[in-house]
């Protein structure tokens, strides 16, 4: 593998690791509903360290993804500016590992409010970043033919965010399902771009 492909490789591998850790947590914590519970609820109780690791993994693959765009589109200042939103998402996601959530049925912790604040920043930031980058990529020949698909994913991302927010993660709502679709769309979006750039013969302009 060429060194110039390392960031695309890291992004793709870390996304796969993230998914596998999520599946492992779902297996280890059957008491948490994939439909009703937020993913962050895994930060409380048994195996909470696995979710903390996953937040760090999310930060890593998102920052690596940004690096791919910086390398490939080094002359496009609009893309670089738009990636700052993705950086905000990445850093906020990483910080979530240090502030446990307040899932329903657990004693309230002061860290829960910080967790909610960071998650809100992260979610809004990635939505803005996805939309802006998808629109800008319409002008880049390498990704022009999939830019509409990327934008559609971004639009669905907005819908999932609104549904997640409206659910409030109250018991018996579909908040957990909406959030997981939200997170899946982010990874699909990053994965598609990363794969395309990885397959490119040259990641530098």
BALOBA-1460 file (C-alpha; in Angstrom, 3 decimals):
// residues 205
<rec num="1" residu="x" x="0.000" y="0.000" z="0.000"/>
<rec num="2" residu="x" x="1.365" y="3.439" z="-0.903"/>
<rec num="3" residu="x" x="1.873" y="5.901" z="1.941"/>
<rec num="4" residu="x" x="-0.412" y="8.379" z="0.222"/>
<rec num="5" residu="x" x="-3.285" y="5.912" z="0.667"/>
<rec num="6" residu="x" x="-2.736" y="5.428" z="4.391"/>
<rec num="7" residu="x" x="-5.469" y="7.839" z="5.513"/>
<rec num="8" residu="x" x="-8.089" y="6.271" z="3.282"/>
<rec num="9" residu="x" x="-7.042" y="2.880" z="4.624"/>
<rec num="10" residu="x" x="-7.253" y="4.068" z="8.255"/>
<rec num="11" residu="x" x="-10.704" y="5.556" z="7.666"/>
<rec num="12" residu="x" x="-12.099" y="2.399" z="6.080"/>
<rec num="13" residu="x" x="-10.587" y="0.029" z="8.656"/>
<rec num="14" residu="x" x="-11.682" y="2.164" z="11.631"/>
<rec num="15" residu="x" x="-15.255" y="2.376" z="10.314"/>
<rec num="16" residu="x" x="-15.307" y="-1.427" z="10.170"/>
<rec num="17" residu="x" x="-13.879" y="-1.626" z="13.712"/>
<rec num="18" residu="x" x="-16.545" y="0.813" z="14.918"/>
<rec num="19" residu="x" x="-19.332" y="-1.311" z="13.454"/>
<rec num="20" residu="x" x="-17.874" y="-4.505" z="14.925"/>
<rec num="21" residu="x" x="-17.610" y="-2.934" z="18.393"/>
<rec num="22" residu="x" x="-21.212" y="-1.765" z="18.122"/>
<rec num="23" residu="x" x="-22.316" y="-5.287" z="17.223"/>
<rec num="24" residu="x" x="-20.289" y="-6.672" z="20.133"/>
<rec num="25" residu="x" x="-21.929" y="-4.238" z="22.548"/>
<rec num="26" residu="x" x="-25.367" y="-5.188" z="21.245"/>
<rec num="27" residu="x" x="-24.497" y="-8.814" z="22.007"/>
<rec num="28" residu="x" x="-22.963" y="-8.137" z="25.423"/>
<rec num="29" residu="x" x="-25.723" y="-5.746" z="26.550"/>
<rec num="30" residu="x" x="-29.047" y="-7.282" z="25.468"/>
<rec num="31" residu="x" x="-30.703" y="-5.226" z="28.228"/>
<rec num="32" residu="x" x="-30.171" y="-2.147" z="26.050"/>
<rec num="33" residu="x" x="-32.652" y="-1.826" z="23.211"/>
<rec num="34" residu="x" x="-31.300" y="-1.007" z="19.775"/>
<rec num="35" residu="x" x="-34.608" y="0.699" z="19.049"/>
<rec num="36" residu="x" x="-35.176" y="2.680" z="22.236"/>
<rec num="37" residu="x" x="-31.743" y="3.291" z="23.782"/>
<rec num="38" residu="x" x="-29.219" y="5.804" z="22.503"/>
<rec num="39" residu="x" x="-25.855" y="4.381" z="21.537"/>
<rec num="40" residu="x" x="-24.316" y="6.592" z="24.227"/>
<rec num="41" residu="x" x="-26.234" y="4.655" z="26.890"/>
<rec num="42" residu="x" x="-23.535" y="1.996" z="26.594"/>
<rec num="43" residu="x" x="-21.268" y="4.395" z="28.514"/>
<rec num="44" residu="x" x="-22.999" y="3.280" z="31.713"/>
<rec num="45" residu="x" x="-22.916" y="-0.199" z="33.186"/>
<rec num="46" residu="x" x="-20.939" y="-3.251" z="32.070"/>
<rec num="47" residu="x" x="-18.508" y="-2.966" z="29.185"/>
<rec num="48" residu="x" x="-18.822" y="0.823" z="29.132"/>
<rec num="49" residu="x" x="-15.132" y="1.007" z="28.203"/>
<rec num="50" residu="x" x="-15.969" y="-0.522" z="24.810"/>
<rec num="51" residu="x" x="-18.232" y="2.411" z="23.988"/>
<rec num="52" residu="x" x="-15.524" y="4.807" z="25.168"/>
<rec num="53" residu="x" x="-13.109" y="3.112" z="22.777"/>
<rec num="54" residu="x" x="-15.671" y="3.443" z="20.010"/>
<rec num="55" residu="x" x="-15.976" y="7.187" z="20.544"/>
<rec num="56" residu="x" x="-12.211" y="7.460" z="20.122"/>
<rec num="57" residu="x" x="-12.362" y="5.263" z="17.013"/>
<rec num="58" residu="x" x="-15.066" y="7.557" z="15.605"/>
<rec num="59" residu="x" x="-12.814" y="10.543" z="16.234"/>
<rec num="60" residu="x" x="-9.868" y="8.806" z="14.543"/>
<rec num="61" residu="x" x="-11.665" y="7.765" z="11.368"/>
<rec num="62" residu="x" x="-13.306" y="11.168" z="11.015"/>
<rec num="63" residu="x" x="-10.001" y="13.046" z="11.362"/>
<rec num="64" residu="x" x="-8.374" y="10.587" z="8.976"/>
<rec num="65" residu="x" x="-11.229" y="11.220" z="6.548"/>
<rec num="66" residu="x" x="-10.549" y="14.952" z="6.744"/>
<rec num="67" residu="x" x="-6.885" y="14.316" z="5.976"/>
<rec num="68" residu="x" x="-7.885" y="12.415" z="2.825"/>
<rec num="69" residu="x" x="-9.813" y="15.437" z="1.581"/>
<rec num="70" residu="x" x="-6.976" y="17.802" z="2.460"/>
<rec num="71" residu="x" x="-4.520" y="15.670" z="0.474"/>
<rec num="72" residu="x" x="-6.691" y="15.114" z="-2.563"/>
<rec num="73" residu="x" x="-8.221" y="18.582" z="-2.774"/>
<rec num="74" residu="x" x="-5.295" y="20.588" z="-1.421"/>
<rec num="75" residu="x" x="-6.037" y="23.492" z="-3.743"/>
<rec num="76" residu="x" x="-9.742" y="23.678" z="-2.944"/>
<rec num="77" residu="x" x="-10.105" y="26.079" z="-0.025"/>
<rec num="78" residu="x" x="-13.877" y="25.640" z="0.035"/>
<rec num="79" residu="x" x="-13.541" y="21.939" z="0.804"/>
<rec num="80" residu="x" x="-10.888" y="22.626" z="3.432"/>
<rec num="81" residu="x" x="-13.144" y="25.176" z="5.134"/>
<rec num="82" residu="x" x="-16.074" y="22.757" z="5.048"/>
<rec num="83" residu="x" x="-13.980" y="20.031" z="6.682"/>
<rec num="84" residu="x" x="-13.688" y="22.134" z="9.833"/>
<rec num="85" residu="x" x="-17.267" y="21.072" z="10.559"/>
<rec num="86" residu="x" x="-16.180" y="17.450" z="10.318"/>
<rec num="87" residu="x" x="-13.268" y="18.198" z="12.636"/>
<rec num="88" residu="x" x="-15.728" y="19.648" z="15.166"/>
<rec num="89" residu="x" x="-17.763" y="16.433" z="14.871"/>
<rec num="90" residu="x" x="-14.647" y="14.312" z="15.344"/>
<rec num="91" residu="x" x="-13.309" y="16.140" z="18.396"/>
<rec num="92" residu="x" x="-16.737" y="16.332" z="20.056"/>
<rec num="93" residu="x" x="-17.200" y="12.608" z="19.416"/>
<rec num="94" residu="x" x="-13.848" y="11.806" z="21.010"/>
<rec num="95" residu="x" x="-14.642" y="13.907" z="24.078"/>
<rec num="96" residu="x" x="-17.860" y="11.934" z="24.616"/>
<rec num="97" residu="x" x="-15.680" y="9.063" z="25.852"/>
<rec num="98" residu="x" x="-14.849" y="11.070" z="28.982"/>
<rec num="99" residu="x" x="-18.375" y="12.128" z="29.931"/>
<rec num="100" residu="x" x="-20.807" y="9.242" z="30.589"/>
<rec num="101" residu="x" x="-24.404" y="9.590" z="29.452"/>
<rec num="102" residu="x" x="-27.528" y="9.556" z="31.651"/>
<rec num="103" residu="x" x="-29.573" y="6.628" z="30.346"/>
<rec num="104" residu="x" x="-33.080" y="6.019" z="31.650"/>
<rec num="105" residu="x" x="-33.088" y="4.073" z="34.917"/>
<rec num="106" residu="x" x="-29.598" y="5.115" z="36.042"/>
<rec num="107" residu="x" x="-28.697" y="7.708" z="38.707"/>
<rec num="108" residu="x" x="-28.151" y="11.111" z="37.133"/>
<rec num="109" residu="x" x="-24.544" y="12.221" z="36.719"/>
<rec num="110" residu="x" x="-23.305" y="15.761" z="36.074"/>
<rec num="111" residu="x" x="-21.393" y="14.392" z="33.099"/>
<rec num="112" residu="x" x="-24.678" y="13.611" z="31.359"/>
<rec num="113" residu="x" x="-25.358" y="17.271" z="30.582"/>
<rec num="114" residu="x" x="-21.895" y="17.728" z="29.107"/>
<rec num="115" residu="x" x="-22.374" y="14.551" z="27.091"/>
<rec num="116" residu="x" x="-25.642" y="15.878" z="25.679"/>
<rec num="117" residu="x" x="-24.045" y="19.232" z="24.863"/>
<rec num="118" residu="x" x="-21.100" y="17.605" z="23.072"/>
<rec num="119" residu="x" x="-23.381" y="15.214" z="21.190"/>
<rec num="120" residu="x" x="-25.538" y="18.117" z="20.003"/>
<rec num="121" residu="x" x="-22.477" y="19.990" z="18.738"/>
<rec num="122" residu="x" x="-21.208" y="16.833" z="17.045"/>
<rec num="123" residu="x" x="-24.488" y="16.023" z="15.318"/>
<rec num="124" residu="x" x="-25.127" y="19.537" z="14.032"/>
<rec num="125" residu="x" x="-21.512" y="19.896" z="12.895"/>
<rec num="126" residu="x" x="-21.478" y="16.699" z="10.859"/>
<rec num="127" residu="x" x="-24.777" y="17.578" z="9.180"/>
<rec num="128" residu="x" x="-23.443" y="20.961" z="8.073"/>
<rec num="129" residu="x" x="-20.157" y="19.409" z="6.984"/>
<rec num="130" residu="x" x="-21.806" y="16.655" z="4.968"/>
<rec num="131" residu="x" x="-24.137" y="19.028" z="3.149"/>
<rec num="132" residu="x" x="-21.437" y="21.609" z="2.381"/>
<rec num="133" residu="x" x="-18.873" y="19.057" z="1.212"/>
<rec num="134" residu="x" x="-21.422" y="17.185" z="-0.910"/>
<rec num="135" residu="x" x="-22.396" y="20.396" z="-2.696"/>
<rec num="136" residu="x" x="-18.776" y="21.438" z="-3.270"/>
<rec num="137" residu="x" x="-17.855" y="17.993" z="-4.622"/>
<rec num="138" residu="x" x="-20.260" y="18.562" z="-7.528"/>
<rec num="139" residu="x" x="-17.468" y="20.683" z="-9.007"/>
<rec num="140" residu="x" x="-14.797" y="17.987" z="-8.622"/>
<rec num="141" residu="x" x="-14.532" y="15.534" z="-11.511"/>
<rec num="142" residu="x" x="-13.430" y="12.578" z="-9.360"/>
<rec num="143" residu="x" x="-16.563" y="12.600" z="-7.206"/>
<rec num="144" residu="x" x="-18.955" y="14.574" z="-9.406"/>
<rec num="145" residu="x" x="-20.889" y="11.478" z="-10.508"/>
<rec num="146" residu="x" x="-21.705" y="10.485" z="-6.912"/>
<rec num="147" residu="x" x="-22.170" y="13.984" z="-5.468"/>
<rec num="148" residu="x" x="-25.962" y="13.764" z="-5.825"/>
<rec num="149" residu="x" x="-25.969" y="10.490" z="-3.877"/>
<rec num="150" residu="x" x="-23.808" y="12.098" z="-1.195"/>
<rec num="151" residu="x" x="-26.177" y="15.045" z="-0.960"/>
<rec num="152" residu="x" x="-29.215" y="12.750" z="-0.681"/>
<rec num="153" residu="x" x="-27.515" y="10.966" z="2.208"/>
<rec num="154" residu="x" x="-26.963" y="14.362" z="3.830"/>
<rec num="155" residu="x" x="-30.638" y="15.269" z="3.442"/>
<rec num="156" residu="x" x="-31.717" y="11.993" z="5.048"/>
<rec num="157" residu="x" x="-29.240" y="12.814" z="7.790"/>
<rec num="158" residu="x" x="-31.201" y="15.981" z="8.583"/>
<rec num="159" residu="x" x="-34.450" y="14.008" z="8.748"/>
<rec num="160" residu="x" x="-32.943" y="11.428" z="11.109"/>
<rec num="161" residu="x" x="-31.546" y="14.175" z="13.318"/>
<rec num="162" residu="x" x="-34.948" y="15.822" z="13.614"/>
<rec num="163" residu="x" x="-36.647" y="12.522" z="14.422"/>
<rec num="164" residu="x" x="-33.963" y="11.723" z="16.989"/>
<rec num="165" residu="x" x="-34.338" y="15.122" z="18.648"/>
<rec num="166" residu="x" x="-38.126" y="14.874" z="18.726"/>
<rec num="167" residu="x" x="-37.982" y="11.446" z="20.361"/>
<rec num="168" residu="x" x="-36.010" y="12.779" z="23.309"/>
<rec num="169" residu="x" x="-34.923" y="9.160" z="23.887"/>
<rec num="170" residu="x" x="-37.905" y="8.701" z="26.139"/>
<rec num="171" residu="x" x="-38.781" y="5.077" z="26.955"/>
<rec num="172" residu="x" x="-40.710" y="3.310" z="24.196"/>
<rec num="173" residu="x" x="-39.835" y="5.911" z="21.543"/>
<rec num="174" residu="x" x="-37.816" y="5.069" z="18.439"/>
<rec num="175" residu="x" x="-34.974" y="7.405" z="19.390"/>
<rec num="176" residu="x" x="-32.389" y="4.653" z="19.435"/>
<rec num="177" residu="x" x="-33.350" y="3.492" z="15.963"/>
<rec num="178" residu="x" x="-33.315" y="7.000" z="14.513"/>
<rec num="179" residu="x" x="-29.912" y="7.734" z="16.050"/>
<rec num="180" residu="x" x="-28.412" y="4.503" z="14.723"/>
<rec num="181" residu="x" x="-29.654" y="5.300" z="11.229"/>
<rec num="182" residu="x" x="-28.181" y="8.793" z="11.661"/>
<rec num="183" residu="x" x="-24.785" y="7.359" z="12.603"/>
<rec num="184" residu="x" x="-24.948" y="4.726" z="9.862"/>
<rec num="185" residu="x" x="-25.549" y="7.421" z="7.232"/>
<rec num="186" residu="x" x="-22.443" y="9.287" z="8.385"/>
<rec num="187" residu="x" x="-20.300" y="6.184" z="8.063"/>
<rec num="188" residu="x" x="-21.802" y="5.279" z="4.692"/>
<rec num="189" residu="x" x="-21.103" y="8.813" z="3.439"/>
<rec num="190" residu="x" x="-17.505" y="8.757" z="4.635"/>
<rec num="191" residu="x" x="-16.996" y="5.196" z="3.440"/>
<rec num="192" residu="x" x="-18.196" y="5.966" z="-0.100"/>
<rec num="193" residu="x" x="-15.880" y="8.962" z="-0.432"/>
<rec num="194" residu="x" x="-12.948" y="7.122" z="1.143"/>
<rec num="195" residu="x" x="-13.324" y="4.125" z="-1.142"/>
<rec num="196" residu="x" x="-13.503" y="6.354" z="-4.215"/>
<rec num="197" residu="x" x="-10.397" y="8.270" z="-3.207"/>
<rec num="198" residu="x" x="-8.577" y="5.086" z="-2.224"/>
<rec num="199" residu="x" x="-9.249" y="3.686" z="-5.669"/>
<rec num="200" residu="x" x="-7.969" y="6.833" z="-7.275"/>
<rec num="201" residu="x" x="-4.573" y="6.435" z="-8.894"/>
<rec num="202" residu="x" x="-3.321" y="9.600" z="-7.210"/>
<rec num="203" residu="x" x="-4.492" y="11.206" z="-3.958"/>
<rec num="204" residu="x" x="-2.587" y="14.396" z="-4.543"/>
<rec num="205" residu="x" x="-3.333" y="17.154" z="-6.959"/>
